[in-house]
Amino acid sequence: MTRLLPLLFVAVVTAPAFAQTPAPPAPPPPAGKPDVSALEAKATKHYELAEYDQAIADFKEAYRLSENAAYLFNIAQAYRMKNECREASTFYKNYLRNAANPPNAAKVRERIGEMDACAATQPQPAPTTTTTTTTPTTPTTTAQAQPDEPVDDPGVPARTLRDRSWMKWAGIGGMAVGAIGIGLGVKFGLDGKAANDDLAEACKTSCSSGQALAIESDGKAANRNALIFGIAGGAVLAGGAVLFVLSMKSGGEADTEPAASLQFTRGGATASYAWRF
């Protein structure tokens, strides 16, 4: 599950709620084999405690077991926080190469540019050598490089990516149903207008005749249906349009779930859909 950058957007939307059957519990991992979910939770906790070496080790093991490209992104994030720019750039590139059309690709490419620029300012890594000395009382020590200033944006580790393609098809279906509803509303509205014209003509003789009363009843029914289908069709069309737009803009890193609210008004209902960015 990836956490996306905070977003905020409000749009009119109406979408039906669907009951979902709970998924059966995942079978326990075979004896002796690490649990990927447990590794992810452990690595995320290390990351949040700024224990980046341990987080990197656990995320690497989780990737070996699952081959989920999101863990490559997490490894890159941890290296970025250690200010090890070459390694961070390498794992960001590995993430883009292994992930299938990741929604945060633009942000990752931006990070790669930042890490490559950072790496250019850092010394080339020296080959690992073993230093020996003939004086046992004077051990040779290796100077430790002083860490640079921490980056301003700590970021958050990514989680398993979620497929939101259902939004696209739900949006298309909603727009189609909404358009049909609006069309029916227009049709009933025209029927109501025609009934009003017929009633006006019938009233020239008598407004209390059976024919006039029947025309009046038909006109009221047509106007009522026009209002119902017009409001419902417009709401469903708007909801479908918002779902379709969201399916095209589902990239990024979210740390909050979208919020939706529904308010009933005198002329119908108003729904709002919000997310942070």
Long-range contacts (C-beta under 8 A, 24 or more apart in sequence): 1-158, 1-159, 1-160, 1-161, 1-162, 2-70, 2-73, 2-103, 2-104, 2-158, 2-159, 2-160, 2-161, 2-162, 2-253, 2-254, 3-156, 3-157, 3-158, 3-159, 3-253, 3-254, 3-255, 4-103, 4-104, 4-251, 4-252, 4-253, 4-254, 4-255, 4-277, 5-107, 5-252, 5-253, 5-254, 5-255, 5-277, 6-254, 6-255, 6-256, 6-276, 6-277, 7-252, 7-254, 7-275, 7-276, 7-277, 8-274, 8-275, 8-276, 8-277, 9-273, 9-274, 9-275, 9-277, 10-272, 10-273, 10-274, 11-238, 11-242, 11-245, 11-272, 11-273, 12-235, 12-238, 12-239, 12-242, 12-270, 12-271, 12-272, 12-273, 13-238, 13-239, 13-242, 13-243, 13-260, 13-271, 13-272, 13-273, 14-235, 14-236, 14-238, 14-239, 14-262, 14-269, 14-271, 15-170, 15-174, 15-239, 15-243, 15-271, 33-65, 34-61, 34-65, 36-62, 36-65, 36-66, 36-68, 39-65, 40-71, 40-159, 43-74, 43-157, 44-157, 47-74, 47-77, 47-78, 47-81, 47-157, 50-81, 52-78, 52-79, 52-81, 52-82, 53-82, 55-157, 59-157, 67-98, 68-160, 69-95, 69-98, 69-99, 69-100, 69-102, 70-95, 70-99, 70-158, 70-159, 70-160, 70-161, 72-98, 72-99, 73-99, 73-102, 73-104, 73-108, 73-157, 73-158, 74-157, 74-158, 76-111, 77-155, 77-156, 77-157, 77-158, 78-157, 80-111, 80-115, 80-151, 80-155, 81-150, 81-151, 81-154, 81-155, 83-118, 83-147, 83-148, 83-150, 83-151, 85-115, 85-116, 85-118, 85-119, 85-122, 86-115, 86-119, 86-122, 86-125, 88-115, 89-115, 89-116, 89-119, 99-161, 102-161, 102-251, 103-161, 103-250, 103-251, 103-252, 104-158, 104-251, 104-252, 104-253, 105-251, 106-251, 107-252, 107-253, 156-253, 156-255, 158-253, 164-246, 164-247, 164-250, 165-247, 166-247, 167-243, 167-244, 167-246, 167-247, 167-250, 168-243, 168-244, 168-247, 168-248, 170-240, 170-243, 171-239, 171-240, 171-241, 171-242, 171-243, 171-244, 171-245, 171-246, 171-247, 172-240, 172-244, 173-240, 174-236, 174-237, 174-239, 174-240, 174-241, 174-243, 175-236, 175-237, 175-240, 175-241, 175-244, 176-240, 177-233, 177-236, 177-237, 177-240, 178-233, 178-234, 178-235, 178-236, 178-237, 178-238, 178-239, 178-240, 179-233, 179-237, 180-233, 181-229, 181-230, 181-232, 181-233, 181-234, 181-236, 181-237, 182-229, 182-230, 182-233, 182-234, 182-237, 183-233, 184-225, 184-229, 184-233, 185-225, 185-226, 185-227, 185-228, 185-229, 185-230, 185-231, 185-233, 186-226, 186-230, 187-226, 188-222, 188-223, 188-225, 188-226, 188-229, 189-222, 189-223, 189-226, 189-230, 191-218, 191-219, 191-222, 191-226, 192-219, 192-220, 192-222, 192-223, 192-226, 195-219, 195-222, 231-267, 231-268, 231-269, 234-268, 235-268, 235-269, 235-271, 239-271, 242-273, 246-273, 252-277
